[in-house]
Amino acid sequence: MTNEILKQRLTDKFGEELTEWGEPYGMLTFRAPAEMNLKVIQHLYDDEELRFRFLTDLTGIHYPDRAGEELCVVYHLHNLVDNVRLRMKVYVPIDRPDVYTATSVFSGANWMERETYDFFGVNFVGHPNLIRILNVEEMEHFPMRKEFPMEDPTRRDKDDEMFGR
């Protein structure tokens, strides 16, 4: 299975809904609308020719300068039979970061989605237990968003002379 065949099969099924096609480092990459992420994943899993039945990774990215699509969920899927990988990206606004959960297709998505929620604040609609997994429940922000300065200028426990400043 080549990237061209894979792209053609997805285009035949979803038409112009899938955009931003590319092949960085040979991996077919595309963008899907947030409301269609589960439909595309289910099709990639169920189709007997495509057979993308392994979720390699799921993570988030924060693009603070992209108005209306500040958060991105990235899925890496693998067809183990043909040894083909692909990347699907889904963008959502930071004020409504809703993406359908992939746990009904891949049980391994459970922890990956919890981690993405914990660090980026993406709300995986339908997730069976969407709670923080590494940070404390009382935390009111999402630490991987690029919303905070790298260093706290109000800290008093640092002596600039000790750091060569």
C-alpha positions in Angstrom: 0.0 0.0 0.0 1.4 3.3 -1.1 0.6 6.8 0.2 -1.0 7.6 -3.1 -3.4 4.7 -2.8 -4.2 5.5 0.8 -4.9 9.2 -0.1 -7.1 8.1 -3.0 -9.1 5.7 -0.8 -9.6 8.4 1.9 -10.5 11.0 -0.7 -13.1 8.6 -2.3 -14.7 8.1 1.1 -14.6 11.6 2.6 -14.1 13.9 -0.4 -12.9 17.4 0.2 -13.5 17.1 4.0 -9.9 15.9 4.4 -7.3 18.6 3.6 -3.7 19.7 4.1 -2.2 16.6 2.6 1.5 16.1 2.9 4.2 13.5 3.3 6.8 14.8 5.8 9.5 12.1 6.1 7.4 9.8 3.9 4.5 9.6 6.4 1.1 10.5 4.9 -0.3 13.4 6.9 -3.7 15.1 6.6 -6.2 17.3 8.4 -9.7 16.2 9.3 -12.5 18.3 10.8 -12.9 17.8 14.5 -16.5 16.6 14.2 -15.3 13.8 11.8 -12.3 12.5 13.7 -14.1 9.4 15.0 -15.6 8.6 11.6 -12.3 8.8 9.8 -10.6 6.7 12.5 -13.4 4.1 12.4 -13.1 3.9 8.6 -9.3 3.4 8.8 -9.8 0.6 11.3 -12.7 -1.2 9.6 -11.7 -1.0 6.0 -10.3 -4.5 5.0 -7.8 -2.9 2.7 -6.6 -0.1 4.9 -6.4 -2.0 8.2 -5.1 0.7 10.5 -5.6 -1.2 13.7 -2.9 0.1 15.9 -2.8 3.6 17.5 0.8 4.4 17.9 0.4 7.8 19.6 -2.1 10.5 20.3 -0.9 13.9 21.6 -1.7 17.6 21.5 -0.1 20.8 20.2 -0.8 24.3 21.2 -0.6 27.0 18.5 -1.4 30.2 20.3 -1.2 32.3 17.1 -3.8 30.3 15.1 -7.1 32.0 15.9 -10.0 29.6 16.1 -7.7 26.5 15.9 -5.3 27.0 18.8 -5.3 23.3 19.8 -4.4 20.4 17.6 -4.8 16.7 18.4 -2.4 14.5 16.4 -3.1 10.8 15.8 -0.4 8.4 14.6 -1.9 5.2 13.2 -0.2 2.0 11.9 -1.2 -0.7 9.5 0.9 -3.6 10.9 0.2 -5.9 8.0 1.5 -3.6 5.3 3.8 -1.6 7.6 2.2 1.7 6.7 1.9 4.7 9.0 -0.1 7.8 8.8 -0.7 11.0 10.8 -4.1 12.7 11.2 -4.5 16.2 12.6 -7.6 17.7 14.1 -7.8 21.4 15.1 -10.1 22.9 17.7 -10.6 26.4 19.2 -9.2 26.8 22.7 -12.6 28.1 24.0 -14.4 24.9 22.8 -11.7 22.1 22.7 -14.1 19.2 22.0 -13.0 16.1 20.1 -14.7 12.8 20.0 -13.0 10.1 22.0 -11.3 7.2 20.1 -11.6 4.8 23.0 -14.4 2.9 21.3 -12.0 2.0 18.5 -8.7 1.8 20.4 -8.8 1.0 24.1 -5.2 2.3 24.3 -6.5 5.7 23.5 -7.9 5.9 27.1 -4.6 7.0 28.8 -3.3 9.0 25.8 -6.5 11.1 25.8 -6.3 11.6 29.5 -2.7 12.8 29.2 -3.7 15.1 26.4 -6.5 16.5 28.4 -4.3 16.8 31.5 -1.6 18.8 29.7 -3.5 20.7 26.9 -7.1 20.8 28.1 -8.6 18.9 25.1 -12.1 17.6 26.0 -12.6 14.1 24.6 -16.3 13.9 24.3 -17.6 10.4 25.4 -14.4 9.4 27.2 -15.2 6.9 30.0 -13.0 8.6 32.7 -11.6 11.9 31.5 -9.7 13.1 34.6 -6.2 14.3 35.2 -3.7 11.5 35.0 -0.3 13.1 36.1 -1.1 16.5 37.5 -3.2 17.2 40.7 -6.9 17.6 40.2 -6.8 21.1 41.8 -4.6 22.4 39.0 -6.6 25.1 37.1 -4.4 25.4 34.1 -2.9 23.2 31.5 0.9 23.2 31.7 1.8 22.4 28.0 -0.1 25.4 26.7 2.2 28.2 25.7 0.4 30.7 28.0 2.9 31.1 30.8 6.5 32.6 30.9 9.3 30.1 31.0 10.6 31.5 34.2 8.7 33.1 37.1 10.1 36.6 37.6 8.6 36.9 41.1 10.7 34.1 42.6 12.8 35.2 45.5 14.7 32.0 46.1 17.0 32.6 43.1 20.1 34.7 43.4 21.0 36.1 39.9 24.7 36.1 40.8 24.6 32.4 41.3 23.3 32.0 37.7 25.8 34.3 36.1 23.3 37.2 35.6 
